Amino acid sequence: MRALLYDPEAPQGLRLGEAPEPVPRDAQALIEVHAASLNFGELAYREERAHPGQVLGWDAAGVVVRPAADGSGPAAGTRVVCFGPPGAWAERRAVDLADLAVVPDAVELGAAATLPGAGVSALQAVRRLGPVLGRRVLITGASGGLGRFAVQLAALAGAYVIAAVGSAQRGEGLRELGADEVVVGLDDVRAPVFGLLDNVGGPLLAEAFSLVEPGGSALSIGKASRRPTSIDFERERLAGGDRRLEPFVVRSPFGPDLDCLVGLLATGRLDPQIGWRGSWERAPEAVAALLGRRVRGKAVLDIKAQG
């Protein structure tokens, strides 16, 4: 089958080539992939984590072509979205039944493909903060795919959402998604926040953590800055307050969360925020745009021709 393979010598480290057909286990379905989406985390560190010839990609949406051998799960022909280990950027993919959700006809598969990595992570992170109704939540890196989902989900949960971005241009559209404030940097954040969802890392995480109020918490979700974070905990201790800082890790099974997000898409309460879309033959272009901060939201690759 055709697949996007990691190749350090190719443009943006990706080339279309041939890969072995996936062999599903008993509790896995075989999916014909129609669309896939890109995530910063799977691209920024591909040189360190991938090996030449590997099929990358976490997020995919398509149609079941072979149901699970154990007789459970969706039937052949069912439209689904799935989240799993690398292997999504291919014509076919085997996926655990626990990590997929059925996609209704009202939801386009390209839109569904945006949900797994960014949407599920945002959903789990907002939940991890605890009850946010009427509370101030700061989201850094709010212009990216995960950030835009987090803004929407935190707003749906009743939070007062402060979206922090790197430039005014990157912040366009965030108020329409539910942000109460859009700030460039953190100088204009005048009052403490109950929760922090940080997608940037580096010095910005240390600065943002100092804004968390007693009893609040901060989650380090990503490191778009690609810089380490140093925090003066003695200074934070002297500032007082019982505040939590933890590295966030998305947890499986993913199927129930995907089902929740698909439902929000179907009823118009969630916007997939597709900022780039094209054929997977243009994958290097999409990767360059995403890593170059030229995509507001998600980048989607069409793997099976539409129409």
Secondary structure, DSSP 8 states (H G I E B T S, - for coil): -EEEEE-TTSGGGEEEEE-------TTEEEEEEEEEEE-HHHHHTHHHH--TT-B--SEEEEEEEE--TTS-S--TT-EEEEE-SS--SBSEEEEEGGGEEE--TTS-HHHHTTIIIIIIHHHHHHHHH---TT-EEEEESTTBHHHHHHHHHHHHTT-EEEEEESSTGGGTTTTTTT-SEEEESSTT--S-EEEEEESS-HHHHHHHHTTEEEEEEEEE---TT-------HHHHHHH-S--EEEE----S--HHHHHHHHHHHHTTS----EEEEEEGGGHHHHHHHHHTT--SBEEEEE-S---
